[in-house]
Amino acid sequence: MDKELRIIISGGGTGGHIFPAVSIANAIKAKCPEAKILFVGAEGRMEMQRVPQAGYEIKGLPICGFNRSNLLKNITLPYKMWKSNRIVKGILKDFRPMAAVGVGGYASFPTLKAAASQGIPCLIQEQNSFAGKANKILGRARNTKKICVAYDGMERFFPQEKLLKTGNPVRQSLLETTVSREEALRSLGLDPSKKTILFVGGSLGARTINESILQHLDLLASHDDVQVFWQTGRYYHASIMQQLEGKMPANLKVTDFISDMGVAYRAADLVVSRAGASSISEFCLIGKPVILVPSPNVAEDHQTMNTLALSNKNAAIYVKDSEAPAVLLEKAVATVGDADMLASLSKNILTLALPDSAAIIADEVIRLATAGEE
């Protein structure tokens, strides 16, 4: 290869987009240590902090999504889109990328749209089983050469000849966790003799999952052979701690944020989680029994589609968001006490794992970037 490899990776907004993006970047650097990688994200979103922490440069766009709950806030949206398009064109001119990768999130669409229009080969990493509108539009662009997916049946949304089933890249640290279950439990201040359920709703938390515990503290207290490790999310933590004052069961441990998910997963016999694509890929790779409560507040209800892709194969238990406050905790306690059910869920979800996703995607990116090079 005569030219220095230069790759743009765009997207973010949530950890579910950022972790795969960083994993792809790391895989590219592992294969081509001299590669130059530039991220493009959305101003004010978490990628603007997380990407530099991972060691990569990032440029921000003033882009945002359509606000359905407060329509007045959309007045500035056309201007932000126009300005973002101008900034992207400047970034492409200065950086001169040889390929562009989109992982989803606000910044991904204007970046890849501009790159494709300039003849730069593009790759989309579609994480979900139901493709979003932006990726469906980008997928039809002539210079979108490859669409990496995690589920079967994606020809419903994209040209068949562009599809490559790679799975979703996950945080490498999860696969490198070496502590035993007992060591993990003790490090978290939990009892190794008890069955353990991890309730997790992402870094900000999930209100429905939180309510499912708050409303049934007496149920939890009556099962002293089970313990719950509850990640509330930072947004809800202070309020929840106030509500728990004087009535927290001895078998409940509460935290606002989990810094090492590998340890938390190792400690858990069962996980209760939202159904983001990145999280699901992690559960598949580590073979973790899981109850999924898909968020209803996401585009195209894609978390429900993700959940059904597993529950229809008996690889996860599906609890509807609307039903969770009433039944979720009882379902979780019953499941964690059923050894045969846990073993079946673990076996079935492992069959859906697609390892080495980041490395496979990195190979495709490098191939696109160097096409025509000797």
Summary of the structure (lengths in Angstrom):
residues: 374
radius of gyration: 21.4
end to end distance: 5.9
largest distance: 70.3
contacts: 1315
relative contact order: 0.13
helix: 47%
strand: 16%
